[in-house]
Amino acid sequence: MRHRQLTTGTLALGVLLLIDVLRVWLPGIITIFGQAASTPAELMGAFALCWFVLAMGAPAVVRRVGARPVTVVAAVALAVARLALTAAPGGRTQLWLATAGLLAGLVWLVGVAAGTDRPVPGLALGFAVNAAVHAVLDTVDLVWRGDWVAWLLSAAAAAVFLAGTAQPGQRGGAGNAAAGPADAPVVPADAPAGPGGGRAWLLAGPALLLAGMVALSPALARTGMSYLVAGDGVARSPLFGLAPVPVAVAGFLCAALTGPPRGWGRAYGPVALLGGAVLFALDRGDLLLPAILLAAVGLGACLALTDDTSQPASDTASGSTGASRRGYAVAAGMLVFALGAVGYYSAYDLGYPNAAVPVVVAVLIAAVAFTARPAVHRLPGPFPPLRAAAAVTALALLAPVLADEVPVASNRDGPPQRLTVVAYNIRMGFGLDGRFDLAGLAEVVDRQRPDVVLLSEVDRAWLLNGGHDTLDLLSDRLGMPYVFGPAADPVWGDAVLSRWPVCDPRTLPLAAVGAPTGAQALAVTLDLGDGVRTAVVSTHLQPPPGKGPVVQARAVADFATRYAAGGPLVVAGDLNTEPGDEAFAEFSNAGLVDALAAARPLATSPADDPRQQIDHILVSPGLTPSDPVAPRSTASDHLPVAVTVTLPPR
C-alpha cells in the first residue's frame, strides 16, 4: 500500500509542477513569441504544437533506453525548470525555460506511463490539488509571486517530487490484494505494471484541457459568481466568489476515486460532462456555474470509468507491449490538449467559430470512458476516496475564507468637483517582458489617484493566459469595485472600476465587420451623490483588416450619447484609431471632445517606444479636461492615459 501511495503522490506532484509550467508557457506564446499582434496566429500555433509532436518520439526513447532513466532525467529537468521560473526572468529566457520544462514534463509523463497501469488516482489528485492551490493563491501562481514563501513552497514541492521519483521503481497499478476483496486477483506490490491503463493515460491530456478551461478553473468560478450579482448581463464584484471551487473539487474527486455504477448508470459521467461542455460553449455568463459543476462531476466520473484495475500483469511481453501503448497513449492525449487549446484560442485571431472545441473534446472523453470495459474486481485505490476528497476539499475551502473583502464604493461625502479618469489596455495583465505584472499595473494606475478606471483586454479565466482573474485581482489592489462587460466571450472584455457607486449598467455588442476578436461598449452611470450623475463608457474597438474601426466607432458614439441623454459623458479605451482618422471623427461628429488634445501628440503604443496615438479619453462639452498624461510603464504593451475633468457647476 505504501508503494502505491508513493507512486500516486509522485504522479500528482508531477502533474502539479507541469501545470505550473504550462501556466507560464501558454501566455508566453502570445506575449513573448508573439509580438504586439504582428506575429501570425498560424506561426504561434505551429510553435505551440511542435513541442507536443516532438514528445511523440518519447515512447521510442523509453523503449530503447528504459523507463527509469528517462523518467528520472525528465523529472529533474522539469523540477529545475519549474524552480528557475520562480525567479520570473521574463523575456526569451522565460519562454525557453518554460519550453524546456514543458518538454521535460511530457517526456516524464511518457516514462511514468510505461510503469503505471493505474494513473487515475494520481491524475485526479494532481488536477484537484492544483485547482485548490490556485484558488487559495487567488489565481496568482507561485511562479509570479517570487517572494521567499513562493520559493520555499516551490522548492518543497520539487524536492518531494524528486525524492518520490528517485525511489526504486514500484508497481503503479492495482497494488497488492491484501487490501482488496477476497476474490480479487493477487498482485504483489512490486510486480511490473500490467497491459492495462492505456485509456486512462489517453484521457490525461483532454481531461487537463477541460479541467483548466471549465471544470476546475477557480477564475471561471469567480467570474460565474460575478454574473449572478445583478443578473443584467454584466458582471460585478461578487462576495465569496471562490465558493464554488470546493464544491467542484469535491464532486470531481468523489466521482473520480470511487467506483462507477454498473449498467447504464455508468452513463451519468459522460452525460454530465457533455452537458457541462455544452453550457460552457453557449458563451453565457449566467450558465458558467452550472457548466463548471456538471463538467467537474462528469470529468471525474469519466476518469473513474477508465480506472480498470482488474487486469493483472501476465508476462514480460504483454507488460512491454502495455508500456509502449501507454506511452503513446499519453503522448497522443497531450497532443489532443495542444490541438484543443490552439484550436479554441486561435479562433479569436483567425475568426472562425470555436464553440465546438470543448464539446468535441468532451465527446472524445465520454466515448473513451463509456466504451471502457468495466472492472470485474475493482481493487481499492491507494488512498481512501472520501478521506482524500475531504482533505483536498478542505484545502479548497480556505480560498473563500481567505479571499479579500469586496471593495466598497461610497458617495456619502457628496459630489466632487473633479473626477480623475484613467483608461488602460492591460494586455491580460502581462508586461512587455512576458511576466504577469499585477504590481506594475496597479502602481502606474494608483499613481494617478483615479476616481474611475476603464480597462481594455481584460482576461478573467482563459487557460491560454494562465487562468487568472486579472480584473478581480486589480480590483483588490486598487480598492475599487468593478463592472465587467463581456466582448469576445463571458471572460474576455472591458471593465469599469470606480470609487463611486455605479448604477444602470448596459452593454452593447459591436458588429465584427471582419475583425475576429469580439468587441462591445460598456456603459455605467456614476452616482456622485445629491442627484449628480455622470455616464461612463468603456470600449475597445477592433478594426477590420486594413481598415479603421469606423462602423464600430459610429455605433459606440451613438450608443454613448443616447445613454447619457444630454448629461455629462466620458468615453474612453483603446480605440485603435488616431486623431484625424475617419473613425476618430465619428466621436467628434457626435459632439464629444478630445480630452487629451492639450498634450497632443500623445503616443501610447507600443509602451517601450510609443509611436501610435490609439488610446483615448473623450468627454461631453460640459466637462472641462485638464492635466492629460500618458505615464510611462512597461506593465502592458500600451501606456495608460489619464485626465482630470471638472464637472459642470450645479
LINQUIMO-V375069 format. One record per run of one state. SS is the DSSP state (a for helix, b for strand, c for the rest). FROM is the first residue (numbers start at 0). TO is the last residue. If there is no record, write none. Layout:
ss=SS from=FROM to=TO
ss=SS from=FROM to=TO
This chain:
ss=c from=0 to=0
ss=a from=1 to=32
ss=c from=33 to=39
ss=a from=40 to=54
ss=c from=55 to=56
ss=a from=57 to=64
ss=c from=65 to=65
ss=a from=66 to=85
ss=c from=86 to=89
ss=a from=90 to=114
ss=c from=115 to=118
ss=a from=119 to=135
ss=c from=136 to=140
ss=a from=141 to=144
ss=c from=145 to=146
ss=a from=147 to=165
ss=c from=166 to=175
ss=a from=176 to=178
ss=c from=179 to=196
ss=a from=197 to=214
ss=c from=215 to=216
ss=a from=217 to=226
ss=c from=227 to=233
ss=b from=234 to=235
ss=c from=236 to=241
ss=a from=242 to=256
ss=c from=257 to=261
ss=a from=262 to=280
ss=c from=281 to=283
ss=a from=284 to=304
ss=c from=305 to=314
ss=a from=315 to=344
ss=c from=345 to=345
ss=a from=346 to=349
ss=c from=350 to=354
ss=a from=355 to=369
ss=c from=370 to=383
ss=a from=384 to=401
ss=c from=402 to=416
ss=b from=417 to=424
ss=c from=425 to=425
ss=a from=426 to=428
ss=b from=429 to=429
ss=c from=430 to=434
ss=b from=435 to=435
ss=c from=436 to=436
ss=a from=437 to=445
ss=c from=446 to=450
ss=b from=451 to=458
ss=c from=459 to=461
ss=a from=462 to=464
ss=c from=465 to=468
ss=a from=469 to=477
ss=c from=478 to=479
ss=b from=480 to=488
ss=c from=489 to=490
ss=b from=491 to=497
ss=c from=498 to=499
ss=b from=500 to=509
ss=c from=510 to=517
ss=b from=518 to=528
ss=c from=529 to=530
ss=b from=531 to=539
ss=c from=540 to=548
ss=a from=549 to=563
ss=c from=564 to=567
ss=b from=568 to=573
ss=c from=574 to=580
ss=a from=581 to=588
ss=c from=589 to=591
ss=b from=592 to=593
ss=c from=594 to=595
ss=a from=596 to=598
ss=c from=599 to=603
ss=b from=604 to=604
ss=c from=605 to=610
ss=b from=611 to=611
ss=c from=612 to=613
ss=b from=614 to=618
ss=c from=619 to=622
ss=b from=623 to=628
ss=c from=629 to=636
ss=b from=637 to=637
ss=c from=638 to=639
ss=b from=640 to=645
ss=c from=646 to=649
